[in-house]
């Protein structure tokens, strides 16, 4: 019989997931910026991906993405 997972092991599951999502988002954003640099328009990216204009705007601008992330983290910490 296996032993029950510890609280730290369970927390690590969430941390690993969040880090994987962050890496995937960075990769996606890099590729979307490359598509824009190749001559596609922002409207094309919205239409083809199905993402909102705001999501595309954030993906194309790392500073905006960082500011949104910081606001979300601050809001989460305020909820705690």
Secondary structure, 3 states (H helix, E strand, C coil): CCCCCCHHHHHHHHHHHHHHHHHHHHHHHHHHHHHHHCCCCHHHHHHHHCCCHHHHHHHHCHHHHHHHHHHHHHHHHHHC
